[in-house]
Amino acid sequence: MLLSEQDQFLSYNGEVLVFQLSKPKHAEEADDKTMNLCVRRMVFNRDSKLFVQKSSGVFNMGASHSKVEMICCSCTTDSRTGIILPCILMKNKKRNNVKYFLLLLHSSNQFEPSFYFKLDYELKEDIRLFAGPSLLWRHANKLFYISSNTCVVQSAPVQLSSVVWTGEIVGEGTVVLGIRTACLPETEDPAGFSVSDRAIWGSEFFGYTIQTQKMLSGTCFMPHAYSRVVSSVYVCKSERLKKQLRVSLVAITHKNQLIWFQNGVPKGVCELPYEKPCSVKPALTSSNDLLFVVSFASGSSCVVQRRDSLQVASKWQKVKCVLVDDFIGSGSEQLLLLFKDDSNTDVLSTFKITDLGEVNYASGINYKHDVPAAEGLQENGLLTVRALETRLQAGWTSVRELQQHLGLQKKVILESCRALIDLVEERPHILPNSKEEGLVSLWDDVENPADSFSRETLLACTVPEHFTEELWQRVVGDSLVVGVKLKESFYLSLSDVSLSLVMDQDFSSISPIIKCQSKIIKLSKAFSALAVSSSQIEPPPKKMKLDLHSKNDLKKEFPKRSSRIQLDGAKTVTAVTSLSPLLAFHRVCCVVLLHARKQNHQSDSSQQSKKITVLCGKILLSLEDISIGRYSIKMLRDNSYCTGSMEDILAVLAVSIRFSFQIVSCDCTLTPVSSWLLGEMECTPFKECQDNIFCHKAGNIHGTIFNWALKNPFEGVLTIFCRNLTVLFQCLHSLTRGLPPSCHVKLLRSGSKGGLTEQLALALEKEMLTLKNSLFLKETKAENSLTWGTESGKKINNAPLASLLDTEEGVQQFRKKLQHEREESVRSMNQTMNGALYQKIALEIAEAQLRSDMIVWRLA
């Protein structure tokens, strides 16, 4: 039988059903009053590798002065028996009246009319067959449906622009997924939305249940932003866990993409090779590979494979239709591609059966000669695929083990952080149940819990009270600055001081430790910034922090100000961290911890340091406070001064980069530098510390802090605190234009040469004291040993030497004395030392030498 363009193909239980409309063959029946609907059941013969006809059936329809057409066909469930049967929708149009009727095909090839209905319009948009059998369609942005139980056309109370899927969902029955115009809140002004907002929020994805007539939120299927581009959907899996609907689906879009969604979240995307995709259907092959078959309006098709990621596995052109079923009887599904062929009009003459693996049959191949070679290739390919699958499975097992190991490490780190917070807050830490957490306790079970505290823990709890004067926070750009003002008496006993921030909330998915950078800043109310020394990023990776304080500061000339140093009796330690990651939590509470080494002065002039961790307090940060500018810095010009507070000044210095330049002039004074600062740069001094001046000039340079210190009229040091290198280059470009040609500008490593020289002297002195203390400790032990030996031989020393040599007993005593002194001499020359003591001495010497070497490098 010849094929036509209106023929319909349907796969059913491994068979291919071909539906055709034809006139009766007998002449006496050849009038316009009868039309036959013929069906042919075709099965694949594995011997001949061709499709052969198994059986056929005919249904006679009256067609007097009317036009009969096939609309669509599908396999649906008969609600009376629960059996899935082929179903075909027919249309009979006579003048302006349109009649539709639904036919069921039984295994005996008998057609059974299910129901019919009449409309005054034709069905053209989103026609779907589903269980019942039932029919659904869209007309004038309204949803209509009819079933075999009611035989009455019903209208759903929804407005929609398209239907993308219809099927069964667990616990909901038959569900229609569609796209409709979004319902904006009544308080929102639609005219206030931008073009991009309208493009995203102008439509929304939703679900509608036919049986219960209720709406389902589209967020459990996919985000609203995808509703504008999705054209078709296939729900692969649906289930309910704890009364929550979980859905896995695949969607194709107008952007020529295939997207995999799981529980409303996109998990993978694949670019399709052709434009205008129309439909998507799944296929499960023999190798348990899930394939998605995508058909396009141009007659092309492709297969997307889902393993580790979505990727196009194969593609074809000039495809009439693609069917999915077990055509060869292997127990798994294959793809049947029917190609367009103008030269051959026989049924199923040009086809291809494949599962993209070991199964591959195609028409037009002489299998009688090629069977041995083809079977050999398929067998080799099968063995190769199985070997690769085994290796892939082994690799996946290793990946799962690594993921479990990383998860275990994460649990240990989080529990350690909770223990640290409890420790500094002086509250008992309760360990989690090891069986619930799947962890093994890292602490030994002891009878007396008090003995398990280390000496460092006890030291952290015995810190003197009122050691901090103030805890503050500021927001500078995209940075959060936290400052702790320490008392001078407490700070003088500390070294290697730094801050760390730990989130107080219990976030199980992230680490509570916040990455930050600590700086130590000391200001005088009438003098400049003494030092800004960067320390390591917190938390410290077991490395020493270099405390490079300068005790000789840079001075500058300003009229009517005192040049004497008047310290305010406190030092400030700051921590700078990125603000944007914290804003993701909307409201966050952070614990501020101070880490340092506390110096203990012994009676023998030796110094011992122990690590301490001190709780300084907590800070609260919320998006509302930042929006109203609660923690913003305020630098305003008041006559000839800048009214910034001390905390604002410290915050700006903490986030700025410091550069010092030595300016030397041979034949003229450096008055142009002061004129340049006060004139072109529009700088004013701070009221709190007048040696630092703030730049009010509009533009990128605004907010830069300068410090100008003259050593003599021909030499000075200009220190610039700027946000980035771009601002620095702009300042230097403007400065060099205002300086005489004879001036030389040289970049200093850090601070002034005099200050660094004094630091070097102090560091060398500390290095010498460390070496002296270590040698003194060794000599003390040796002297104790020698003293004991001397006391033991006191009787021998008191006896006269002549009397000892007169008798035999005296000679023996003299011999013993000589032997004893020889042993003591050897013992004093070969002193041994405890391993822990040696490690401590070596570490102290290395710290002192490293500090000296760093200052020498800065002076070079």
C-alpha positions in Angstrom: 0.0 0.0 0.0 1.3 3.4 -0.9 1.9 5.9 1.8 0.6 9.5 1.9 1.5 12.6 4.0 -1.5 12.0 6.3 -0.5 8.6 7.4 0.0 8.1 11.2 2.6 5.8 12.8 2.4 4.4 16.3 4.5 1.9 18.3 2.6 -0.6 20.5 4.1 -3.6 22.3 7.0 -3.8 19.8 4.8 -3.5 16.8 4.5 -0.6 14.4 0.9 0.4 13.6 0.3 2.2 10.4 -3.0 4.1 10.1 -4.2 5.1 6.6 -7.3 6.6 5.1 -8.4 5.2 1.8 -11.4 4.8 -0.5 -13.0 1.3 -1.0 -11.4 -0.8 -3.7 -14.6 -2.2 -5.2 -16.1 -0.1 -7.9 -19.7 -0.4 -6.5 -18.4 1.0 -3.2 -16.4 3.8 -4.9 -18.6 6.7 -4.1 -18.2 9.7 -1.8 -20.3 8.3 0.9 -17.7 5.9 2.5 -14.2 6.2 3.8 -12.1 3.4 5.2 -9.6 3.7 8.1 -7.1 0.9 7.6 -4.5 -0.3 10.2 -1.5 -2.5 9.5 0.5 -4.2 12.2 4.1 -4.4 11.2 6.8 -6.5 13.1 10.5 -6.7 12.6 11.9 -10.0 11.2 15.4 -10.5 12.6 16.2 -13.1 9.9 15.4 -10.9 6.9 16.1 -7.7 8.8 12.9 -6.2 7.4 9.5 -5.2 8.6 6.7 -7.6 7.6 2.9 -7.3 8.0 1.4 -9.3 10.9 -2.3 -8.4 10.5 -4.6 -5.6 9.4 -8.0 -4.2 10.1 -10.5 -1.8 8.6 -13.1 0.7 10.0 -15.8 2.0 7.6 -17.0 5.6 8.1 -19.7 7.6 6.4 -18.3 10.6 4.5 -21.2 12.0 2.5 -20.2 15.5 1.4 -17.7 15.7 4.2 -14.0 15.6 4.7 -12.5 13.0 7.1 -9.0 13.5 8.6 -6.8 11.8 11.2 -5.7 14.4 13.8 -3.4 12.4 16.1 -2.9 9.0 17.7 -1.4 7.8 21.0 -1.5 4.9 23.4 -3.8 5.6 26.4 -5.3 3.7 29.3 -8.8 2.4 29.0 -10.4 3.3 32.4 -12.8 0.4 32.1 -10.2 -2.3 32.0 -6.9 -0.5 32.9 -5.4 -1.8 29.6 -3.3 0.5 27.4 -4.8 0.6 23.9 -4.0 2.5 20.7 -6.3 5.5 20.3 -6.8 7.7 17.3 -8.7 11.0 17.0 -10.7 11.6 13.8 -12.3 14.7 12.4 -15.3 14.9 10.1 -15.9 18.3 8.7 -19.2 19.1 6.9 -19.7 22.7 5.9 -19.3 24.8 9.1 -20.0 21.9 11.5 -17.0 20.0 12.8 -17.5 16.6 14.4 -14.7 14.8 16.3 -14.7 11.2 17.5 -12.3 8.9 19.3 -11.6 5.3 18.3 -9.9 2.5 20.3 -8.1 -0.3 18.6 -8.2 -3.7 20.2 -5.8 -6.7 19.7 -8.3 -8.2 17.3 -7.9 -5.2 15.0 -11.4 -4.1 15.8 -12.1 -0.4 16.2 -14.4 0.7 19.0 -15.9 4.2 19.0 -15.3 5.8 22.4 -17.1 9.1 22.2 -17.8 12.0 19.9 -18.5 15.7 20.2 -19.2 18.7 18.0 -17.6 22.1 17.9 -18.1 25.3 15.9 -14.3 25.7 15.5 -11.4 23.4 14.6 -8.8 22.0 17.0 -5.4 23.4 16.1 -3.5 24.1 19.3 -2.0 21.8 21.9 -4.1 18.7 21.3 -3.3 15.9 23.9 -4.7 12.4 24.4 -4.4 11.0 27.9 -5.9 8.2 30.2 -9.6 7.5 30.0 -9.4 7.9 27.0 -9.6 11.7 27.4 -8.8 14.6 25.1 -7.4 18.0 26.0 -6.9 21.1 23.8 -6.3 24.8 24.0 -8.5 27.4 22.2 -8.4 31.2 22.7 -6.0 30.9 25.6 -8.5 28.6 27.4 -8.2 25.0 28.4 -10.9 22.5 27.4 -11.1 18.7 27.9 -13.5 15.8 27.5 -13.4 12.2 28.7 -15.2 8.9 27.9 -16.8 9.0 31.3 -18.7 12.3 30.8 -18.7 12.8 27.0 -19.2 16.5 27.8 -16.8 19.3 26.9 -15.6 21.0 30.0 -13.6 24.2 30.5 -10.9 24.7 33.1 -10.8 27.9 35.1 -7.4 28.9 33.9 -5.9 31.2 31.2 -2.8 29.8 29.5 -0.7 30.6 26.5 0.6 27.0 25.8 0.5 23.4 27.1 3.9 21.8 27.4 3.0 18.4 28.9 0.1 16.2 30.0 0.4 13.1 32.1 0.2 11.3 35.4 2.0 12.6 38.6 2.1 10.6 41.8 -0.6 11.7 44.3 -2.1 14.3 41.8 -3.6 12.2 39.0 -3.7 13.8 35.5 -1.7 17.0 35.5 -1.5 19.7 32.8 1.8 21.7 32.7 1.5 25.0 31.0 2.6 28.6 30.7 0.4 31.6 31.5 0.7 35.3 32.1 2.1 36.0 35.5 -0.2 37.5 38.1 1.7 40.5 39.5 1.0 41.5 43.2 -1.7 44.2 43.5 0.8 46.5 45.3 3.2 46.5 42.4 2.9 48.9 39.5 3.2 47.0 36.2 4.6 50.2 34.6 7.4 50.2 37.1 8.9 47.0 35.8 11.9 47.2 33.4 12.1 45.5 30.0 14.2 42.7 31.5 11.8 42.2 34.4 8.9 42.0 32.1 10.7 39.4 30.0 11.4 37.2 33.0 8.3 37.8 35.2 5.8 38.4 32.4 4.9 34.7 32.3 5.0 31.8 34.8 5.1 28.0 34.7 2.2 26.3 36.5 0.5 22.9 36.9 -3.3 22.1 36.9 -4.8 18.9 38.1 -7.8 17.7 36.1 -9.4 15.5 38.8 -9.1 17.9 41.8 -9.1 21.1 39.7 -6.4 22.7 41.8 -3.2 24.7 40.9 0.3 23.5 41.5 3.2 25.9 41.9 5.6 25.9 39.0 8.7 26.3 41.2 8.7 22.5 42.0 9.1 21.9 38.3 11.4 24.8 37.1 12.2 28.4 38.0 9.9 31.1 36.6 12.7 32.6 34.5 12.6 29.6 32.2 8.8 29.9 31.4 9.5 32.3 28.5 11.7 29.9 26.6 10.3 26.4 27.3 8.4 24.9 24.4 8.0 21.2 25.5 8.5 19.1 28.6 8.7 15.5 29.5 8.3 14.4 33.2 10.7 11.5 33.8 10.0 10.8 37.5 7.7 12.1 40.2 7.5 11.1 43.9 6.4 12.4 47.2 8.8 12.6 50.2 7.5 14.0 53.5 4.4 15.4 51.7 6.7 17.3 49.3 6.5 16.8 45.6 9.8 16.0 43.9 9.9 16.0 40.1 12.6 15.2 37.6 12.0 16.5 34.0 13.6 17.5 30.8 12.6 20.5 28.8 13.5 21.9 25.4 13.5 25.6 24.7 13.2 28.1 21.9 16.9 28.9 22.4 17.7 25.4 21.0 18.6 23.9 24.4 17.8 20.8 26.3 17.8 21.4 30.1 17.5 18.8 32.9 15.6 19.9 36.0 15.6 18.1 39.3 13.3 19.4 42.1 12.9 22.7 40.4 16.7 23.3 40.0 18.5 23.0 36.6 21.1 20.3 36.8 22.4 20.2 33.2 22.1 21.8 29.8 22.9 20.8 26.3 23.0 22.8 23.0 20.9 21.2 20.3 22.3 20.9 16.8 19.2 22.2 15.0 16.7 25.0 15.3 13.0 24.9 16.4 12.8 21.8 18.5 9.2 20.4 18.7 9.0 17.5 21.1 11.1 15.3 23.4 10.6 11.7 24.5 12.8 9.3 26.6 14.3 5.9 25.8 16.0 3.4 28.1 18.4 1.2 26.3 20.1 -2.2 27.1 23.1 -0.5 28.8 20.7 1.4 31.2 21.5 4.6 29.3 18.7 7.2 29.5 18.4 8.8 26.0 16.3 11.8 25.1 15.0 11.9 21.5 14.4 15.4 20.2 12.4 16.1 17.0 12.7 19.4 15.1 10.3 21.2 12.8 12.7 20.8 9.8 12.4 17.0 9.9 15.6 16.4 11.7 16.1 14.5 14.9 18.9 14.0 17.5 19.6 11.9 20.6 20.9 13.5 23.8 22.7 11.1 26.2 22.6 11.6 29.9 25.6 10.1 31.9 27.9 12.5 33.7 26.6 15.4 31.6 24.1 16.0 28.8 25.7 15.7 25.3 24.4 15.0 21.8 25.1 11.4 21.0 23.8 11.3 17.4 21.7 13.2 14.9 19.9 12.6 11.6 18.1 14.6 8.9 15.1 14.0 6.7 13.3 12.0 9.4 9.6 11.3 9.0 9.1 10.2 12.6 10.9 8.5 15.5 9.3 5.7 17.5 10.6 4.2 20.8 9.8 0.6 21.7 11.3 -2.9 21.9 11.2 -3.7 18.2 13.7 -6.6 18.2 12.4 -8.3 21.4 15.6 -7.9 23.4 13.9 -6.7 26.6 15.0 -3.1 26.2 14.0 -0.1 24.1 15.4 0.9 20.7 14.9 3.8 18.4 13.1 3.3 15.1 13.8 6.1 12.6 11.6 6.3 9.6 13.2 8.4 6.8 11.6 10.4 4.0 12.2 8.7 0.7 10.5 10.0 -2.5 11.7 7.1 -4.6 10.3 4.3 -2.5 6.7 4.6 -1.2 6.4 1.2 0.4 5.5 1.0 4.1 8.6 1.1 6.3 11.0 0.8 3.4 13.7 3.2 4.7 14.3 2.9 8.4 17.0 2.5 11.0 16.8 0.6 14.4 19.5 1.5 16.9 20.1 1.9 20.6 23.5 3.7 20.0 25.2 0.6 21.3 25.2 -3.0 20.2 21.9 -2.9 18.2 22.1 -1.4 14.8 19.9 -2.4 11.9 19.2 -0.3 8.8 17.4 -0.8 5.5 19.3 -1.2 2.2 22.1 -3.4 3.6 22.7 -6.9 2.2 23.0 -8.9 5.5 23.5 -12.2 3.8 27.1 -11.3 2.9 27.8 -8.9 5.7 26.4 -10.8 8.7 29.6 -12.5 9.9 31.6 -9.2 9.8 28.7 -7.2 11.3 28.2 -9.7 14.1 32.0 -9.7 14.8 32.1 -5.9 15.0 29.0 -5.9 17.3 30.6 -8.5 19.6 33.9 -6.6 19.8 32.0 -3.3 20.4 30.0 -4.9 23.1 33.1 -6.2 24.9 34.7 -2.8 24.6 31.7 -1.0 26.0 31.4 -3.5 28.9 35.1 -3.0 29.8 34.7 0.8 29.6 31.6 0.6 31.8 33.5 -1.5 34.4 36.3 1.1 34.5 33.8 3.9 34.7 32.0 2.2 37.6 35.3 1.7 39.5 36.2 5.4 38.9 32.7 6.4 40.2 33.2 4.3 43.3 36.5 6.1 44.0 34.8 9.5 43.5 32.1 8.5 46.0 34.7 7.4 48.5 36.6 10.8 48.1 33.3 12.6 48.6 32.6 10.7 51.8 36.1 11.5 53.0 35.7 15.2 52.3 32.3 15.2 54.0 34.0 13.6 57.1 36.7 16.2 57.1 34.1 19.0 56.9 32.2 17.6 59.9 35.5 17.5 61.9 36.3 21.1 61.0 32.9 22.4 61.9 32.8 20.5 65.2 36.3 21.9 66.0 35.1 25.4 65.3 32.1 25.0 67.6 34.5 23.7 70.3 36.7 26.8 69.8 33.8 29.1 70.2 32.6 27.3 73.4 36.2 27.5 74.7 36.7 31.2 74.3 33.2 31.9 75.7 34.1 29.7 78.7 31.2 27.3 78.4 31.3 23.5 78.3 31.4 21.9 74.9 29.1 18.9 74.4 30.3 16.4 71.8 27.8 15.0 69.4 26.7 11.4 69.4 29.3 9.6 67.4 26.8 7.1 66.1 24.5 9.9 64.8 27.4 11.9 63.3 29.2 8.8 61.9 32.5 10.1 63.5 35.1 8.7 65.9 35.9 10.9 68.8 39.3 12.5 68.6 39.5 13.1 72.4 40.4 10.3 74.8 37.8 9.4 77.3 39.2 10.3 80.8 37.8 10.0 84.2 38.5 13.6 85.3 37.4 16.1 82.6 39.2 18.9 84.2 42.6 17.3 83.5 41.8 17.3 79.8 42.2 21.1 79.5 45.6 22.2 78.2 47.8 24.9 79.7 46.9 27.2 76.8 43.2 26.8 77.6 43.8 27.8 81.2 45.9 30.8 80.1 43.1 31.9 77.7 40.7 31.9 80.7 43.0 34.0 83.0 43.3 37.1 80.8 43.1 40.3 82.8 39.8 42.1 82.6 39.1 45.4 80.8 42.0 44.9 78.4 39.9 46.4 75.5 38.6 49.9 75.4 36.3 49.6 72.4 35.0 47.2 69.7 33.8 48.9 66.5 32.9 48.1 62.9 32.8 50.1 59.7 31.9 49.5 56.1 34.3 50.9 53.5 33.3 50.1 49.9 33.0 46.3 49.6 35.0 45.7 52.8 34.0 45.2 56.4 36.5 46.6 59.0 36.4 45.4 62.6 38.6 47.1 65.2 39.5 46.3 68.7 41.2 49.1 70.8 43.6 47.6 73.3 45.0 49.2 76.5 48.6 50.1 76.3 49.4 48.2 79.5 47.9 45.0 78.1 49.3 45.5 74.6 52.9 45.9 75.8 52.9 42.3 77.1 51.7 40.9 73.7 53.3 40.1 70.4 52.2 38.7 67.0 48.7 40.2 67.6 45.9 39.4 65.1 42.1 39.1 64.9 39.8 36.5 63.5 36.1 36.5 62.8 33.9 33.4 63.4 30.2 33.3 62.5 28.1 32.5 65.6 25.3 30.9 63.6 25.2 27.2 62.9 25.6 27.0 59.1 26.1 23.3 58.3 27.0 23.9 54.7 29.9 26.3 55.1 32.8 26.9 57.3 32.1 29.4 60.1 35.6 30.9 59.9 35.7 34.1 57.9 38.8 34.9 55.8 40.2 38.2 56.9 43.4 40.2 57.1 44.7 41.8 60.3 46.5 45.1 60.7 47.9 46.9 63.7 47.5 50.7 63.8 48.6 53.1 66.4 47.7 56.8 66.2 48.4 59.8 68.2 45.9 62.6 68.4 48.5 65.1 67.2 50.7 62.9 65.2 50.8 60.6 62.2 50.2 56.9 61.8 53.1 55.2 63.5 52.9 51.9 61.7 50.5 49.8 59.6 51.8 46.3 59.6 50.1 43.5 57.7 49.8 40.1 59.3 49.0 36.8 57.8 45.5 36.0 56.6 43.3 34.4 59.4 43.1 31.7 60.4 46.9 31.5 60.6 48.4 28.4 58.9 51.0 27.9 61.7 53.2 30.7 60.5 54.7 33.6 62.5 53.2 37.1 62.1 55.8 39.8 61.7 55.0 42.8 64.0 56.9 45.5 62.2 56.1 48.5 64.4 57.9 51.8 63.9 58.9 53.8 66.9 60.2 56.8 65.0 57.5 58.5 63.0 57.3 60.6 59.9 56.7 64.3 60.6 55.4 67.0 58.3 55.3 70.7 58.4 52.0 72.4 59.2 51.6 75.9 60.7 50.4 76.3 64.3 50.8 72.7 65.4 53.0 71.0 68.0 55.6 68.5 66.8 55.8 66.6 70.1 54.5 63.1 70.3 51.4 62.8 72.5 50.3 59.2 72.5 46.6 58.4 73.3 47.6 55.3 75.4 46.0 52.7 73.2 46.7 50.6 70.1 44.0 49.3 67.6 44.0 45.9 65.9 41.8 45.7 62.9 40.5 42.8 60.7 39.4 43.5 57.1 37.2 41.0 55.2 35.0 41.0 52.1 31.5 42.3 52.8 29.5 40.8 50.0 29.7 37.1 51.0 28.3 38.0 54.5 25.4 39.9 53.0 24.1 36.6 51.5 22.9 35.7 55.0 20.9 38.9 55.3 21.7 39.0 59.0 24.9 37.6 60.6 26.5 37.6 64.0 30.3 37.2 64.3 32.5 36.5 67.3 35.7 38.5 67.4 38.7 36.6 68.7 42.2 38.1 69.4 45.2 35.8 68.9 48.6 36.8 70.4 51.7 35.7 72.3 51.8 36.8 75.9 55.3 37.7 77.2 56.1 36.5 80.8 59.1 38.3 82.3 61.1 35.9 84.5 63.4 36.8 87.4 66.5 35.8 85.4 65.7 38.4 82.7 64.6 35.7 80.3 61.3 35.9 78.5 58.8 33.2 77.7 55.8 33.6 75.4 52.6 31.6 75.3 49.8 31.7 72.7 46.5 33.0 74.0 43.1 33.4 72.4 40.8 36.1 73.9 37.1 36.7 73.2 36.7 40.4 72.4 33.0 40.4 71.9 30.4 40.0 69.1 29.3 42.2 66.2 25.9 42.2 64.4 25.6 42.9 60.7 22.4 43.2 58.7 21.4 44.4 55.3 19.1 47.0 56.8 21.8 48.7 58.8 24.1 48.8 55.8 21.3 50.2 53.6 20.7 53.1 55.9 24.5 53.8 56.2 24.8 53.0 59.9 28.4 51.8 59.6 29.5 54.0 56.8 32.4 56.4 57.2 31.7 60.1 57.2 34.5 62.4 56.1 33.1 66.0 55.9 35.0 69.3 55.4 34.5 71.7 58.3 36.3 74.9 57.5 40.0 73.9 57.3 39.6 70.5 58.9 38.2 67.1 58.1 35.6 65.9 60.7 36.2 62.1 60.4 36.2 60.2 63.7 39.1 58.2 64.9 37.3 54.9 63.9 36.6 56.3 60.4 40.3 57.2 60.0 41.4 53.7 61.2 38.9 52.0 58.9 40.2 53.9 55.8 43.8 53.2 56.8 43.0 49.5 57.3 41.6 49.0 53.7 44.2 51.2 52.1 47.6 50.2 50.6 50.6 52.2 52.0 53.4 53.6 49.9 56.2 55.8 51.1 58.3 58.0 48.8 61.5 59.8 49.6 61.6 63.2 47.9 65.0 65.0 47.7 65.7 68.3 46.0 69.3 69.6 45.4 68.8 73.3 44.5 65.4 74.3 46.0 63.2 73.7 49.0 60.2 71.3 49.0 57.5 74.0 49.5 55.7 72.9 46.3 54.7 69.6 47.9 52.7 71.4 50.7 51.2 73.7 48.1 50.3 70.7 45.9 48.6 68.9 48.8 46.6 71.9 50.0 45.9 73.3 46.6 45.5 70.9 43.7 44.6 67.9 45.9 42.2 69.9 48.1 43.4 68.2 51.3 42.5 69.1 54.8 44.0 67.7 58.1 42.0 65.5 60.5 40.9 67.1 63.8 41.7 63.8 65.6 45.3 63.4 64.1 46.4 66.5 62.2 49.5 65.0 60.6 47.3 62.9 58.3 45.4 64.9 55.7 42.3 63.8 53.7 41.9 64.4 49.9 38.5 65.9 49.0 39.2 66.2 45.3 36.3 64.8 43.2 37.0 61.7 41.2 38.8 58.5 41.7 41.4 60.1 44.0 38.7 61.2 46.6 39.3 59.5 50.0 43.1 59.1 49.7 45.1 59.9 52.8 48.5 61.6 52.7 51.2 62.1 55.3 54.0 64.6 54.5 57.1 64.7 56.9 60.0 67.1 56.3 63.4 66.0 57.6 64.9 69.3 56.4 63.9 71.9 53.8 65.4 69.8 51.0 64.4 66.2 52.0 61.1 64.7 53.1 59.0 61.5 53.0 55.5 61.4 51.5 53.3 58.5 52.6 50.2 57.7 50.5 47.3 55.5 51.7 45.3 54.7 48.6 42.7 52.1 47.6 44.5 50.7 44.6 47.5 51.2 42.2 45.4 53.2 39.8 44.9 55.9 42.4 48.6 55.8 43.3 49.6 56.4 39.7 47.2 59.3 39.4 48.6 60.9 42.5 52.2 60.5 41.4 51.4 61.8 37.9 49.9 64.9 39.4 52.8 65.3 41.9 55.6 65.1 39.3 54.0 67.8 37.3 54.2 70.2 40.2 57.7 69.4 41.3 60.9 71.1 40.0 62.9 69.0 37.5 65.7 68.6 40.0 63.6 66.7 42.5 64.2 63.0 42.8 61.4 60.7 44.0 62.3 57.2 45.4 60.0 54.5 46.6 60.8 53.3 50.2 60.2 49.7 51.1 58.2 50.7 54.2 58.5 53.7 56.5 61.5 55.8 57.0 65.2 54.7 57.2 65.6 56.0 60.7 62.6 54.1 62.0 63.7 50.9 60.3 67.2 51.3 61.7 65.9 51.5 65.2 63.7 48.5 64.6 66.8 46.6 63.4 68.7 47.5 66.5 66.0 46.3 68.7 65.6 43.1 66.7 69.4 42.4 66.9 69.3 43.1 70.6 66.5 40.6 71.0 68.4 38.0 68.9 71.5 38.4 71.1 69.4 38.0 74.3 67.8 34.9 72.9 71.2 33.3 72.1 72.5 34.4 75.5 69.5 32.9 77.3 69.9 29.6 75.5 73.6 29.3 76.3 73.0 30.4 79.9 70.5 27.6 80.3 73.0 25.1 79.0 75.9 26.4 81.1 73.7 26.3 84.2 73.0 22.7 83.8 76.7 21.9 83.2 77.8 23.9 86.3 75.2 22.0 88.4 76.7 18.8 87.2 80.3 20.0 87.9 79.3 21.3 91.3 77.9 17.9 92.2 81.1 16.3 91.1 83.2 18.7 93.1 81.2 18.1 96.3 81.6 14.4 95.9 85.3 14.8 95.7 85.7 17.3 98.5 87.6 14.9 100.8 90.2 14.2 98.1 90.8 17.9 97.5 91.4 18.7 101.2 94.2 16.0 101.6 97.8 17.2 101.0 99.3 15.9 97.7 102.6 14.7 99.3 100.9 12.6 102.0 98.8 10.9 99.3 101.8 9.7 97.4 103.6 8.3 100.5 101.3 5.3 101.0 99.7 2.8 98.6 96.2 3.8 99.7 97.1 7.4 98.9 98.2 6.5 95.5 94.9 4.7 94.8 93.0 7.8 96.0 95.0 10.1 93.8 94.4 7.7 90.9 90.6 7.8 91.6 90.7 11.5 91.8 92.5 11.9 88.5 90.0 9.4 86.8 87.1 11.3 88.2 88.3 14.7 87.0 88.9 13.2 83.5 85.3 11.9 83.4 83.9 15.3 84.6 85.9 17.1 81.9 84.6 14.7 79.2 81.0 15.2 80.5 81.3 19.0 80.5 82.6 18.9 76.9 79.7 16.6 75.6 76.6 18.0 77.1 73.2 16.5 76.0 69.9 18.3 75.9 66.3 17.3 76.0 64.6 17.2 72.6 61.7 19.4 73.6 64.0 22.0 75.2 66.2 22.0 72.1 63.1 22.5 69.8 62.0 25.4 71.9 65.4 27.1 71.9 65.8 26.6 68.1 62.3 28.0 67.5 63.1 31.2 69.5 66.4 31.7 67.8 64.7 31.2 64.3 62.0 33.7 65.2 64.5 36.3 66.3 66.7 35.8 63.2 63.7 35.9 60.9 62.6 39.3 62.3 66.1 40.7 61.9 66.3 39.4 58.3 63.0 41.0 57.3 64.0 44.4 58.6 67.4 44.1 56.8 65.5 43.3 53.6 63.3 46.3 54.0 66.4 48.5 54.5 68.2 47.2 51.5 
